[in-house]
């Protein structure tokens, strides 16, 4: 597994039956055994079998002292009569049962904490409450998310999968084992320590030369000779030519934690345009909480304005005739053009 310094959440994927749930549960037990002071919370799902045949799944809290368990899904023969339920394949999904267990667990999480979730999958995503809480957990400082996700595309999951603060691990029969668990334990502890120390630093330095209300504190710009205190660089602040402490252009001022944070990227959650990296042509649209390109779709997926496309870094204009292209989606839609042999043409 490649080392990634700017990630803190761990997403575990792999083919069905390869051992994703087993790995997540072992990691949870390792954390609790090795670092008993770290709080762990969350849930996992478990197959339910009868006479050797799988009849469904249960959702189970990881708290073994006050463990909770409920039916998540069952085949028709074992489903509750008289009620219609969402279906995934042959299974009826009991959304209310799932929410009765999962939602109180996730709502009770308080940082610092490691949150274990098995899984963020199609069955669980029938719950809108669950989706909202997942977004909140991912954005919350001092919480590390360790979750299993399906290997096949799922729109909601894919938007999490590509986040810069999430590291993806694909479990195979070849790489699973004790060495993998030890490596992941070290990665999780490292991410936890970084988050904990950073938030502690913010809390202890919260009053030092930070933004006051809607304005900026004055500072001593070296070229001016002005008599004022320097800016607190530990909060990401620098003294600009207008003699005020400000964040860099690629950062925004986080009013909750009073620190400069990196501006949001493609598909990241936002509350206003100033959160998004405008140098990449990103804005925060009226669709709630998503960094979008200059127009937006009717769901939570980032999109570019007409005749623009996302090139993997930013929104850019579609190419005109003879422009190089990776696919027809990069060519002018008004002409219209198609991409042939790497070039936009008629």
PEZIGI-V105815 format. One record per residue. N is the residue number from 1. RES is the residue in three letters. PSI is psi in degrees with one decimal (999 if undefined). OMEGA is omega in degrees with one decimal (NA if undefined). D_CENTER is the distance of its C-alpha to the mean C-alpha in Angstrom with 1 decimal. Layout:
# PEZIGI-V105815
n:N res:RES psi:PSI omega:OMEGA d_center:D_CENTER
n:N res:RES psi:PSI omega:OMEGA d_center:D_CENTER
This chain:
# PEZIGI-V105815
n:1 res:UNK psi:126.1 omega:-179.1 d_center:19.1
n:2 res:UNK psi:141.6 omega:177.6 d_center:18.7
n:3 res:UNK psi:131.6 omega:-179.7 d_center:18.0
n:4 res:UNK psi:116.5 omega:-172.7 d_center:15.2
n:5 res:UNK psi:-24.0 omega:-174.5 d_center:15.7
n:6 res:UNK psi:15.2 omega:176.8 d_center:12.8
n:7 res:UNK psi:148.7 omega:175.5 d_center:10.1
n:8 res:UNK psi:-25.6 omega:178.4 d_center:9.6
n:9 res:UNK psi:148.5 omega:-179.2 d_center:7.3
n:10 res:UNK psi:122.6 omega:176.8 d_center:9.4
n:11 res:UNK psi:126.6 omega:-177.6 d_center:9.3
n:12 res:UNK psi:123.3 omega:179.0 d_center:13.0
n:13 res:UNK psi:176.0 omega:-178.4 d_center:14.7
n:14 res:UNK psi:169.9 omega:-178.7 d_center:18.4
n:15 res:UNK psi:152.8 omega:177.1 d_center:21.3
n:16 res:UNK psi:134.9 omega:177.5 d_center:22.4
n:17 res:UNK psi:1.8 omega:-176.3 d_center:24.5
n:18 res:UNK psi:-17.9 omega:177.3 d_center:23.5
n:19 res:UNK psi:25.5 omega:-179.0 d_center:22.4
n:20 res:UNK psi:-47.8 omega:-179.5 d_center:18.7
n:21 res:UNK psi:-43.3 omega:178.9 d_center:19.4
n:22 res:UNK psi:-44.2 omega:179.7 d_center:22.2
n:23 res:UNK psi:-45.6 omega:-179.4 d_center:20.2
n:24 res:UNK psi:-44.0 omega:-179.2 d_center:17.5
n:25 res:UNK psi:-39.0 omega:177.7 d_center:20.4
n:26 res:UNK psi:-40.5 omega:177.8 d_center:22.3
n:27 res:UNK psi:-42.2 omega:179.0 d_center:19.6
n:28 res:UNK psi:-45.7 omega:179.3 d_center:19.4
n:29 res:UNK psi:-38.5 omega:178.5 d_center:23.2
n:30 res:UNK psi:-43.3 omega:179.1 d_center:23.4
n:31 res:UNK psi:-47.0 omega:-177.7 d_center:21.3
n:32 res:UNK psi:-35.3 omega:-179.1 d_center:23.4
n:33 res:UNK psi:-42.2 omega:-175.0 d_center:26.6
n:34 res:UNK psi:-36.8 omega:-177.5 d_center:26.0
n:35 res:UNK psi:75.2 omega:-173.9 d_center:24.4
n:36 res:UNK psi:-17.7 omega:179.7 d_center:25.8
n:37 res:UNK psi:-14.5 omega:179.8 d_center:24.9
n:38 res:UNK psi:128.9 omega:179.4 d_center:21.1
n:39 res:UNK psi:129.7 omega:176.6 d_center:20.0
n:40 res:UNK psi:141.1 omega:178.9 d_center:18.2
n:41 res:UNK psi:165.8 omega:179.1 d_center:17.4
n:42 res:UNK psi:-159.2 omega:-178.5 d_center:16.0
n:43 res:UNK psi:165.1 omega:173.9 d_center:17.7
n:44 res:UNK psi:163.3 omega:178.1 d_center:18.6
n:45 res:UNK psi:149.3 omega:-176.8 d_center:20.5
n:46 res:UNK psi:137.7 omega:176.2 d_center:24.0
n:47 res:UNK psi:144.2 omega:173.1 d_center:26.5
n:48 res:UNK psi:124.2 omega:-176.9 d_center:29.6
n:49 res:UNK psi:150.9 omega:175.4 d_center:32.8
n:50 res:UNK psi:124.5 omega:-177.0 d_center:36.4
n:51 res:UNK psi:35.4 omega:176.8 d_center:39.3
n:52 res:UNK psi:-3.9 omega:-179.0 d_center:36.9
n:53 res:UNK psi:139.9 omega:178.0 d_center:35.1
n:54 res:UNK psi:124.7 omega:-178.9 d_center:31.5
n:55 res:UNK psi:-7.2 omega:178.9 d_center:31.7
n:56 res:UNK psi:-159.6 omega:-177.9 d_center:28.2
n:57 res:UNK psi:148.2 omega:172.3 d_center:25.3
n:58 res:UNK psi:152.8 omega:172.6 d_center:24.9
n:59 res:UNK psi:132.5 omega:-171.9 d_center:21.9
n:60 res:UNK psi:133.5 omega:176.7 d_center:22.7
n:61 res:UNK psi:150.9 omega:180.0 d_center:21.5
n:62 res:UNK psi:-7.8 omega:176.6 d_center:21.3
n:63 res:UNK psi:104.8 omega:-175.4 d_center:23.7
n:64 res:UNK psi:-18.9 omega:179.6 d_center:26.9
n:65 res:UNK psi:-45.7 omega:177.1 d_center:29.2
n:66 res:UNK psi:57.3 omega:-173.0 d_center:28.4
n:67 res:UNK psi:136.0 omega:177.2 d_center:26.8
n:68 res:UNK psi:148.4 omega:-178.4 d_center:26.1
n:69 res:UNK psi:140.9 omega:178.8 d_center:26.3
n:70 res:UNK psi:159.6 omega:178.3 d_center:26.5
n:71 res:UNK psi:130.8 omega:175.1 d_center:26.9
n:72 res:UNK psi:-42.9 omega:-177.3 d_center:23.8
n:73 res:UNK psi:150.2 omega:177.3 d_center:25.8
n:74 res:UNK psi:153.8 omega:171.1 d_center:29.4
n:75 res:UNK psi:166.4 omega:-172.1 d_center:31.7
n:76 res:UNK psi:-42.5 omega:-174.9 d_center:34.3
n:77 res:UNK psi:-29.3 omega:-175.5 d_center:37.0
n:78 res:UNK psi:14.8 omega:-178.9 d_center:35.0
n:79 res:UNK psi:160.1 omega:178.7 d_center:33.3
n:80 res:UNK psi:132.2 omega:-179.0 d_center:34.4
n:81 res:UNK psi:152.0 omega:173.8 d_center:37.3
n:82 res:UNK psi:0.7 omega:-178.8 d_center:37.6
n:83 res:UNK psi:144.1 omega:174.2 d_center:34.0
n:84 res:UNK psi:134.9 omega:-177.2 d_center:31.9
n:85 res:UNK psi:152.6 omega:171.9 d_center:28.4
n:86 res:UNK psi:151.9 omega:-176.7 d_center:25.6
n:87 res:UNK psi:143.5 omega:166.9 d_center:26.1
n:88 res:UNK psi:107.1 omega:-175.8 d_center:24.3
n:89 res:UNK psi:-124.8 omega:-178.6 d_center:27.2
n:90 res:UNK psi:2.4 omega:-173.2 d_center:29.8
n:91 res:UNK psi:135.1 omega:169.2 d_center:27.8
n:92 res:UNK psi:129.1 omega:-175.7 d_center:27.9
n:93 res:UNK psi:124.8 omega:-178.2 d_center:24.6
n:94 res:UNK psi:86.6 omega:-173.5 d_center:25.4
n:95 res:UNK psi:-41.6 omega:-178.4 d_center:22.6
n:96 res:UNK psi:-41.5 omega:177.5 d_center:24.5
n:97 res:UNK psi:-44.7 omega:179.9 d_center:25.0
n:98 res:UNK psi:-45.4 omega:-177.7 d_center:21.3
n:99 res:UNK psi:-32.2 omega:179.7 d_center:20.5
n:100 res:UNK psi:-29.3 omega:178.4 d_center:23.4
n:101 res:UNK psi:-54.9 omega:-168.2 d_center:21.9
n:102 res:UNK psi:-44.0 omega:-172.6 d_center:18.1
n:103 res:UNK psi:-47.7 omega:176.9 d_center:17.8
n:104 res:UNK psi:-36.5 omega:178.4 d_center:20.2
n:105 res:UNK psi:-50.1 omega:-176.3 d_center:18.6
n:106 res:UNK psi:-35.1 omega:178.3 d_center:15.1
n:107 res:UNK psi:-24.1 omega:-177.5 d_center:16.9
n:108 res:UNK psi:-7.5 omega:-176.4 d_center:19.0
n:109 res:UNK psi:128.6 omega:177.3 d_center:16.3
n:110 res:UNK psi:131.3 omega:178.4 d_center:17.4
n:111 res:UNK psi:151.1 omega:-1.1 d_center:16.2
n:112 res:UNK psi:143.3 omega:-174.6 d_center:16.9
n:113 res:UNK psi:153.0 omega:168.0 d_center:15.6
n:114 res:UNK psi:123.0 omega:-176.5 d_center:14.0
n:115 res:UNK psi:118.3 omega:179.0 d_center:12.6
n:116 res:UNK psi:125.4 omega:-179.3 d_center:13.6
n:117 res:UNK psi:123.8 omega:173.9 d_center:12.8
n:118 res:UNK psi:103.7 omega:1.2 d_center:15.0
n:119 res:UNK psi:173.9 omega:168.4 d_center:13.9
n:120 res:UNK psi:83.2 omega:-173.3 d_center:11.3
n:121 res:UNK psi:-175.6 omega:-174.4 d_center:14.3
n:122 res:UNK psi:-40.6 omega:-178.5 d_center:16.7
n:123 res:UNK psi:-48.7 omega:-178.6 d_center:18.8
n:124 res:UNK psi:-31.8 omega:-175.1 d_center:16.2
n:125 res:UNK psi:-0.6 omega:168.0 d_center:14.8
n:126 res:UNK psi:-18.7 omega:180.0 d_center:18.3
n:127 res:UNK psi:114.6 omega:176.1 d_center:17.4
n:128 res:UNK psi:-34.2 omega:177.9 d_center:16.2
n:129 res:UNK psi:-40.4 omega:179.5 d_center:15.9
n:130 res:UNK psi:-43.6 omega:-179.3 d_center:13.5
n:131 res:UNK psi:-41.2 omega:179.8 d_center:11.1
n:132 res:UNK psi:-40.8 omega:-178.7 d_center:11.6
n:133 res:UNK psi:-37.1 omega:178.3 d_center:11.1
n:134 res:UNK psi:-45.3 omega:177.0 d_center:7.8
n:135 res:UNK psi:-43.3 omega:-178.5 d_center:6.6
n:136 res:UNK psi:-42.2 omega:-179.2 d_center:8.9
n:137 res:UNK psi:-43.2 omega:-177.5 d_center:8.0
n:138 res:UNK psi:-36.2 omega:-177.3 d_center:4.6
n:139 res:UNK psi:-16.0 omega:-174.7 d_center:6.9
n:140 res:UNK psi:124.7 omega:174.6 d_center:9.9
n:141 res:UNK psi:150.1 omega:176.1 d_center:11.8
n:142 res:UNK psi:18.6 omega:169.6 d_center:13.5
n:143 res:UNK psi:128.8 omega:175.8 d_center:11.3
n:144 res:UNK psi:126.0 omega:178.1 d_center:10.2
n:145 res:UNK psi:126.8 omega:171.4 d_center:8.4
n:146 res:UNK psi:113.2 omega:-172.1 d_center:10.6
n:147 res:UNK psi:149.7 omega:170.9 d_center:10.4
n:148 res:UNK psi:145.2 omega:178.9 d_center:12.6
n:149 res:UNK psi:156.2 omega:178.5 d_center:12.0
n:150 res:UNK psi:152.3 omega:177.4 d_center:14.9
n:151 res:UNK psi:-25.3 omega:178.6 d_center:16.3
n:152 res:UNK psi:153.6 omega:-176.7 d_center:17.5
n:153 res:UNK psi:134.2 omega:170.8 d_center:15.7
n:154 res:UNK psi:124.1 omega:-169.3 d_center:14.2
n:155 res:UNK psi:-50.5 omega:-178.3 d_center:13.1
n:156 res:UNK psi:-44.5 omega:-178.4 d_center:10.3
n:157 res:UNK psi:-38.4 omega:-177.4 d_center:8.9
n:158 res:UNK psi:-31.6 omega:178.3 d_center:9.8
n:159 res:UNK psi:-26.6 omega:174.5 d_center:7.7
n:160 res:UNK psi:-39.6 omega:-175.8 d_center:4.5
n:161 res:UNK psi:-35.9 omega:-173.9 d_center:7.2
n:162 res:UNK psi:1.3 omega:179.4 d_center:8.2
n:163 res:UNK psi:144.5 omega:-178.3 d_center:5.8
n:164 res:UNK psi:-20.3 omega:-179.9 d_center:8.2
n:165 res:UNK psi:11.3 omega:178.5 d_center:6.7
n:166 res:UNK psi:133.3 omega:176.5 d_center:6.2
n:167 res:UNK psi:133.1 omega:-176.3 d_center:9.7
n:168 res:UNK psi:130.2 omega:175.2 d_center:11.2
n:169 res:UNK psi:125.0 omega:175.7 d_center:14.5
n:170 res:UNK psi:116.5 omega:-179.8 d_center:17.0
n:171 res:UNK psi:133.3 omega:176.2 d_center:19.5
n:172 res:UNK psi:169.5 omega:176.3 d_center:23.1
n:173 res:UNK psi:-25.3 omega:-176.8 d_center:26.5
n:174 res:UNK psi:-35.1 omega:-173.2 d_center:27.3
n:175 res:UNK psi:-9.3 omega:-179.5 d_center:24.6
n:176 res:UNK psi:149.8 omega:-178.8 d_center:24.1
n:177 res:UNK psi:-179.2 omega:-173.3 d_center:26.2
n:178 res:UNK psi:-35.8 omega:179.9 d_center:26.7
n:179 res:UNK psi:-39.8 omega:178.1 d_center:26.1
n:180 res:UNK psi:-42.7 omega:-179.9 d_center:22.5
n:181 res:UNK psi:-41.7 omega:179.8 d_center:21.9
n:182 res:UNK psi:-42.9 omega:178.4 d_center:23.5
n:183 res:UNK psi:-44.3 omega:-178.5 d_center:21.4
n:184 res:UNK psi:-36.4 omega:176.8 d_center:18.1
n:185 res:UNK psi:-43.9 omega:178.8 d_center:19.6
n:186 res:UNK psi:-39.9 omega:-179.9 d_center:20.4
n:187 res:UNK psi:-43.9 omega:-179.5 d_center:16.9
n:188 res:UNK psi:-44.5 omega:179.6 d_center:15.3
n:189 res:UNK psi:-39.7 omega:178.6 d_center:18.2
n:190 res:UNK psi:-45.7 omega:178.7 d_center:17.9
n:191 res:UNK psi:-41.0 omega:179.6 d_center:14.3
n:192 res:UNK psi:-45.3 omega:-178.6 d_center:15.6
n:193 res:UNK psi:-42.6 omega:-180.0 d_center:18.7
n:194 res:UNK psi:-46.6 omega:-179.7 d_center:17.2
n:195 res:UNK psi:-44.5 omega:-176.4 d_center:15.1
n:196 res:UNK psi:-46.5 omega:-178.9 d_center:18.2
n:197 res:UNK psi:-42.1 omega:-177.4 d_center:20.6
n:198 res:UNK psi:-44.6 omega:-179.5 d_center:18.9
n:199 res:UNK psi:-36.8 omega:177.0 d_center:18.6
n:200 res:UNK psi:-40.1 omega:178.8 d_center:22.2
n:201 res:UNK psi:-40.4 omega:179.0 d_center:23.4
n:202 res:UNK psi:-43.3 omega:-178.0 d_center:22.2
n:203 res:UNK psi:-35.5 omega:-178.6 d_center:23.8
n:204 res:UNK psi:-23.4 omega:-178.4 d_center:27.1
n:205 res:UNK psi:26.2 omega:-166.9 d_center:27.3
n:206 res:UNK psi:-22.5 omega:-176.5 d_center:26.2
n:207 res:UNK psi:2.6 omega:-171.4 d_center:29.5
n:208 res:UNK psi:106.0 omega:169.4 d_center:30.3
n:209 res:UNK psi:50.3 omega:179.8 d_center:30.8
n:210 res:UNK psi:175.7 omega:179.6 d_center:27.9
n:211 res:UNK psi:136.8 omega:176.8 d_center:27.8
n:212 res:UNK psi:119.3 omega:-178.8 d_center:30.2
n:213 res:UNK psi:-127.2 omega:-179.1 d_center:29.7
n:214 res:UNK psi:-4.1 omega:-176.3 d_center:29.6
n:215 res:UNK psi:-167.8 omega:-179.1 d_center:31.4
n:216 res:UNK psi:144.3 omega:174.1 d_center:31.2
n:217 res:UNK psi:145.0 omega:177.1 d_center:33.2
n:218 res:UNK psi:153.5 omega:-176.9 d_center:36.0
n:219 res:UNK psi:169.8 omega:-179.1 d_center:36.0
n:220 res:UNK psi:103.6 omega:174.4 d_center:38.5
n:221 res:UNK psi:126.9 omega:-171.2 d_center:38.2
n:222 res:UNK psi:-29.7 omega:-177.4 d_center:40.2
n:223 res:UNK psi:-12.6 omega:-174.0 d_center:42.1
n:224 res:UNK psi:-26.7 omega:-175.8 d_center:43.2
n:225 res:UNK psi:13.9 omega:-179.7 d_center:44.6
n:226 res:UNK psi:146.0 omega:-178.9 d_center:43.3
n:227 res:UNK psi:97.2 omega:178.6 d_center:43.6
n:228 res:UNK psi:163.2 omega:-178.7 d_center:40.2
n:229 res:UNK psi:153.9 omega:176.3 d_center:37.7
n:230 res:UNK psi:164.6 omega:178.3 d_center:35.2
n:231 res:UNK psi:155.4 omega:179.5 d_center:31.4
n:232 res:UNK psi:101.9 omega:-177.5 d_center:29.1
n:233 res:UNK psi:-21.4 omega:178.1 d_center:27.4
n:234 res:UNK psi:-19.0 omega:176.3 d_center:25.3
n:235 res:UNK psi:2.7 omega:179.2 d_center:23.4
n:236 res:UNK psi:12.4 omega:-176.4 d_center:23.2
n:237 res:UNK psi:143.9 omega:175.6 d_center:26.2
n:238 res:UNK psi:156.6 omega:180.0 d_center:29.0
n:239 res:UNK psi:119.8 omega:-177.1 d_center:32.4
n:240 res:UNK psi:173.2 omega:-172.5 d_center:32.9
n:241 res:UNK psi:-16.5 omega:176.2 d_center:36.3
n:242 res:UNK psi:14.5 omega:176.0 d_center:36.4
n:243 res:UNK psi:38.0 omega:177.4 d_center:36.6
n:244 res:UNK psi:149.3 omega:176.9 d_center:33.3
n:245 res:UNK psi:121.6 omega:-177.8 d_center:30.3
n:246 res:UNK psi:161.3 omega:172.2 d_center:27.3
n:247 res:UNK psi:158.8 omega:174.7 d_center:23.9
n:248 res:UNK psi:162.6 omega:-175.2 d_center:23.9
n:249 res:UNK psi:-23.3 omega:180.0 d_center:23.5
n:250 res:UNK psi:9.6 omega:-177.1 d_center:20.1
n:251 res:UNK psi:163.1 omega:176.3 d_center:18.9
n:252 res:UNK psi:160.6 omega:-178.6 d_center:19.0
n:253 res:UNK psi:116.2 omega:179.4 d_center:20.4
n:254 res:UNK psi:109.6 omega:-175.0 d_center:18.1
n:255 res:UNK psi:-18.3 omega:177.9 d_center:20.6
n:256 res:UNK psi:-43.8 omega:-175.6 d_center:18.9
n:257 res:UNK psi:-0.6 omega:178.5 d_center:19.0
n:258 res:UNK psi:60.1 omega:179.6 d_center:21.7
n:259 res:UNK psi:152.8 omega:175.2 d_center:20.4
n:260 res:UNK psi:129.6 omega:178.1 d_center:19.6
n:261 res:UNK psi:151.7 omega:177.7 d_center:15.9
n:262 res:UNK psi:134.0 omega:179.7 d_center:15.0
n:263 res:UNK psi:149.6 omega:-172.3 d_center:14.9
n:264 res:UNK psi:153.7 omega:-178.6 d_center:11.9
n:265 res:UNK psi:-173.7 omega:-177.1 d_center:11.8
n:266 res:UNK psi:124.0 omega:178.6 d_center:11.8
n:267 res:UNK psi:-1.4 omega:178.7 d_center:9.5
n:268 res:UNK psi:151.9 omega:178.6 d_center:7.9
n:269 res:UNK psi:142.7 omega:-178.6 d_center:8.8
n:270 res:UNK psi:162.7 omega:176.9 d_center:12.4
n:271 res:UNK psi:-2.6 omega:-179.9 d_center:15.6
n:272 res:UNK psi:163.8 omega:-176.0 d_center:18.2
n:273 res:UNK psi:-33.0 omega:-175.7 d_center:19.3
n:274 res:UNK psi:-15.2 omega:176.8 d_center:19.7
n:275 res:UNK psi:-24.6 omega:-170.5 d_center:15.9
n:276 res:UNK psi:151.6 omega:-179.1 d_center:15.7
n:277 res:UNK psi:99.0 omega:-175.6 d_center:17.4
n:278 res:UNK psi:-19.3 omega:178.4 d_center:20.6
n:279 res:UNK psi:-16.2 omega:176.0 d_center:22.0
n:280 res:UNK psi:12.7 omega:-179.0 d_center:19.8
n:281 res:UNK psi:32.1 omega:-179.7 d_center:21.2
n:282 res:UNK psi:141.9 omega:173.5 d_center:18.0
n:283 res:UNK psi:167.7 omega:173.0 d_center:18.5
n:284 res:UNK psi:109.0 omega:-171.8 d_center:16.9
n:285 res:UNK psi:-177.5 omega:178.3 d_center:18.8
n:286 res:UNK psi:-19.7 omega:169.3 d_center:20.3
n:287 res:UNK psi:124.3 omega:-168.6 d_center:17.8
n:288 res:UNK psi:132.9 omega:160.6 d_center:15.8
n:289 res:UNK psi:34.4 omega:176.8 d_center:12.7
n:290 res:UNK psi:129.5 omega:173.9 d_center:11.9
n:291 res:UNK psi:117.4 omega:-176.3 d_center:13.1
n:292 res:UNK psi:165.3 omega:169.8 d_center:15.8
n:293 res:UNK psi:179.4 omega:-166.3 d_center:18.8
n:294 res:UNK psi:-11.0 omega:163.5 d_center:22.2
n:295 res:UNK psi:173.1 omega:-172.8 d_center:22.2
n:296 res:UNK psi:157.1 omega:178.3 d_center:19.8
n:297 res:UNK psi:179.8 omega:-175.8 d_center:19.9
n:298 res:UNK psi:-4.1 omega:176.4 d_center:20.5
n:299 res:UNK psi:-158.3 omega:-176.6 d_center:17.1
n:300 res:UNK psi:13.2 omega:-179.1 d_center:13.6
n:301 res:UNK psi:133.2 omega:177.6 d_center:13.7
n:302 res:UNK psi:144.0 omega:-179.0 d_center:14.5
n:303 res:UNK psi:161.2 omega:177.7 d_center:18.2
n:304 res:UNK psi:160.9 omega:178.3 d_center:21.0
n:305 res:UNK psi:161.2 omega:-179.4 d_center:24.3
n:306 res:UNK psi:136.5 omega:179.5 d_center:27.2
n:307 res:UNK psi:20.6 omega:168.2 d_center:28.5
n:308 res:UNK psi:161.8 omega:173.4 d_center:25.5
n:309 res:UNK psi:157.4 omega:179.7 d_center:22.9
n:310 res:UNK psi:120.8 omega:-174.7 d_center:19.7
n:311 res:UNK psi:13.3 omega:-177.9 d_center:20.9
n:312 res:UNK psi:-13.7 omega:178.8 d_center:17.7
n:313 res:UNK psi:-45.1 omega:-174.7 d_center:17.8
n:314 res:UNK psi:171.7 omega:172.0 d_center:19.2
n:315 res:UNK psi:129.2 omega:-179.8 d_center:21.1
n:316 res:UNK psi:159.3 omega:178.7 d_center:24.7
n:317 res:UNK psi:141.5 omega:174.2 d_center:28.0
n:318 res:UNK psi:153.0 omega:-172.2 d_center:29.0
n:319 res:UNK psi:146.4 omega:175.8 d_center:31.9
n:320 res:UNK psi:-172.7 omega:-177.0 d_center:35.5
n:321 res:UNK psi:134.3 omega:179.2 d_center:38.3
n:322 res:UNK psi:5.9 omega:175.7 d_center:38.3
n:323 res:UNK psi:144.5 omega:179.2 d_center:34.9
n:324 res:UNK psi:145.8 omega:-174.7 d_center:32.9
n:325 res:UNK psi:145.1 omega:172.9 d_center:30.1
n:326 res:UNK psi:-15.4 omega:-179.2 d_center:27.6
n:327 res:UNK psi:169.0 omega:-176.1 d_center:28.2
n:328 res:UNK psi:-22.8 omega:178.4 d_center:29.8
n:329 res:UNK psi:-15.3 omega:-179.5 d_center:26.6
n:330 res:UNK psi:-0.2 omega:-176.3 d_center:27.4
n:331 res:UNK psi:156.7 omega:-178.6 d_center:31.0
n:332 res:UNK psi:126.0 omega:-178.7 d_center:32.6
n:333 res:UNK psi:-13.1 omega:-177.0 d_center:32.4
n:334 res:UNK psi:-20.3 omega:-176.7 d_center:35.4
n:335 res:UNK psi:-46.8 omega:-14.4 d_center:37.9
n:336 res:UNK psi:161.4 omega:179.7 d_center:36.5
n:337 res:UNK psi:159.4 omega:174.3 d_center:35.8
n:338 res:UNK psi:161.0 omega:179.3 d_center:34.4
n:339 res:UNK psi:119.1 omega:178.4 d_center:33.3
n:340 res:UNK psi:121.7 omega:179.9 d_center:36.0
n:341 res:UNK psi:37.8 omega:175.1 d_center:36.2
n:342 res:UNK psi:9.7 omega:-178.2 d_center:33.6
n:343 res:UNK psi:137.7 omega:176.2 d_center:35.4
n:344 res:UNK psi:127.9 omega:-177.0 d_center:35.2
n:345 res:UNK psi:176.2 omega:-179.6 d_center:38.5
n:346 res:UNK psi:999 omega:NA d_center:40.3
